[in-house]
Amino acid sequence: MATKTKSKSKTTTKVKPLNEHVLVRPAEAEEKTRGGIILPDTAQEKPAQGTVVALGEGKLLDDGSRAAFQVKVGDVVIYSKYAGHELTIDGEEFKVIQESDVYAIID
């Protein structure tokens, strides 16, 4: 069951990913080109970047311990375009991906 609490700009959903999975809020698709042309919804490409919202416990290692994440909540990341599963929770779009599908952290 998902619940939400108010934050500065959007709602934050209380979803806990499992193991080495990361919950990401994808960035908004561009509505205009650099030249100022407005794109219809069907032509807007979903970006492969977003903000990390929640982390699992880490990958379970052979010795029973958990691997530490290289990303943290709040990081803006670039991830594989076709990675993970898209979710809509309380009207908000999210993506659950494995940490290995995260390519970079944007500063």
C-alpha positions as CSV (number, residue, x, y, z in Angstrom):
1,M,0.0,0.0,0.0
2,A,1.5,3.3,-1.1
3,T,1.0,6.5,1.0
4,K,2.2,9.9,0.2
5,T,3.5,12.9,2.1
6,K,3.9,16.5,0.9
7,S,7.4,17.7,0.0
8,K,8.7,21.0,-1.5
9,S,7.6,20.4,-5.1
10,K,5.9,17.1,-5.5
11,T,4.6,14.3,-3.4
12,T,6.9,11.5,-2.2
13,T,5.6,8.0,-2.3
14,K,6.5,5.6,0.4
15,V,7.7,2.7,-1.6
16,K,10.6,0.6,-0.5
17,P,12.5,-1.2,-3.4
18,L,14.0,-4.6,-2.6
19,N,17.6,-5.7,-2.8
20,E,19.7,-3.8,-5.4
21,H,16.7,-1.9,-6.9
22,V,16.4,1.9,-7.1
23,L,13.2,3.9,-7.3
24,V,13.6,6.8,-9.7
25,R,11.3,9.8,-10.6
26,P,12.0,10.3,-14.3
27,A,12.7,13.8,-15.5
28,E,10.0,15.6,-17.5
29,A,10.1,15.2,-21.3
30,E,11.0,18.2,-23.3
31,E,8.0,20.0,-24.6
32,K,9.9,22.4,-26.9
33,T,12.9,22.0,-29.2
34,R,15.8,24.3,-28.9
35,G,14.4,26.3,-31.8
36,G,11.1,26.8,-30.0
37,I,8.9,24.3,-31.8
38,I,6.3,22.8,-29.4
39,L,6.3,19.0,-29.5
40,P,3.0,17.0,-29.2
41,D,2.8,14.4,-26.5
42,T,3.3,11.6,-29.0
43,A,6.6,13.1,-30.2
44,Q,8.1,13.7,-26.8
45,E,10.9,11.3,-26.0
46,K,11.1,10.2,-22.4
47,P,14.5,11.1,-21.0
48,A,16.8,8.4,-19.5
49,Q,17.5,10.5,-16.4
50,G,15.8,11.1,-13.1
51,T,16.1,11.6,-9.4
52,V,16.7,8.8,-7.0
53,V,13.7,8.6,-4.6
54,A,14.4,5.4,-2.6
55,L,16.9,2.6,-2.4
56,G,16.6,-1.1,-1.5
57,E,18.9,-2.7,1.1
58,G,21.7,-3.5,-1.4
59,K,22.7,-6.6,-3.3
60,L,23.0,-9.7,-1.1
61,L,26.5,-11.0,-1.3
62,D,27.7,-14.6,-0.9
63,D,28.8,-14.1,2.7
64,G,25.3,-12.8,3.7
65,S,26.3,-9.1,3.9
66,R,24.8,-6.4,1.7
67,A,26.8,-4.3,-0.9
68,A,26.7,-0.6,-0.4
69,F,25.0,1.6,-3.1
70,Q,27.0,4.0,-5.2
71,V,24.0,6.3,-5.5
72,K,22.0,8.0,-2.8
73,V,18.5,9.5,-2.4
74,G,18.4,12.8,-4.2
75,D,21.1,12.0,-6.8
76,V,20.2,12.9,-10.4
77,V,21.2,9.9,-12.5
78,I,21.4,8.7,-16.1
79,Y,20.1,5.2,-16.6
80,S,19.5,2.7,-19.4
81,K,16.6,3.8,-21.6
82,Y,15.0,0.4,-21.6
83,A,15.8,-0.6,-18.0
84,G,13.4,-1.4,-15.2
85,H,9.7,-1.2,-14.9
86,E,7.5,1.9,-15.1
87,L,5.0,2.5,-12.3
88,T,2.2,5.0,-11.7
89,I,1.5,5.5,-8.0
90,D,-1.0,8.1,-6.8
91,G,-0.8,9.7,-10.3
92,E,3.0,10.1,-10.2
93,E,5.3,8.3,-12.6
94,F,8.2,6.2,-11.3
95,K,10.7,3.7,-12.6
96,V,12.2,0.8,-10.6
97,I,15.6,-0.1,-12.0
98,Q,18.6,-2.1,-10.8
99,E,21.6,-0.2,-9.6
100,S,23.7,-1.8,-12.4
101,D,21.5,0.0,-15.0
102,V,22.5,3.4,-13.6
103,Y,25.3,4.8,-15.8
104,A,26.2,8.1,-14.2
105,I,25.4,10.6,-11.5
106,I,24.9,14.2,-12.6
107,D,26.4,16.9,-10.4
